[in-house]
Amino acid sequence: MLTVSKLEEAMGDSDWVVVRPDGEILNMAIPKDIGPATLMVSPVTDALSRSEGGLLVEPVDRSKVWNVEAFAVNRVVVRRLTAKQLSAAELYETVTGFRLSWQMSEFKVS
């Protein structure tokens, strides 16, 4: 779970906070060209297949699937969050509800 008060505290005087889907705050530099809400992603390397009725139907093109490693959100986004706690999915949906588009930045957060 992501706790909004923890995001605010971690942000401090910075304009950004980076958090993993499990709520772990990351201390890292923010790329200059990202938007107010960014999914930090890494490529999927596992073999993927689509199934129907328990049977494998076809492989999935891995170039269209990403692992979400972290969320980077700016101060404006954090201030608009009204829930005290959010799951990663709820953060995604809430920000989308603000009519903001999530940007993707491809790199692995270590």
JOCOR-V91578 format. One record per run of one state. SS is the DSSP state (hx for helix, st for strand, lp for the rest). FROM is the first residue (numbers start at 1). TO is the last residue. Records with the same first field share a line. If there is no record, write none. Layout:
SS=FROM-TO + FROM-TO
//
This chain:
lp=1-1 + 12-15 + 20-24 + 27-36 + 44-48 + 53-54 + 60-61 + 65-65 + 81-84 + 87-87 + 98-102 + 107-110
st=2-3 + 16-19 + 25-26 + 37-43 + 49-52 + 55-59 + 66-74 + 85-86 + 103-106
hx=4-11 + 62-64 + 75-80 + 88-97
//
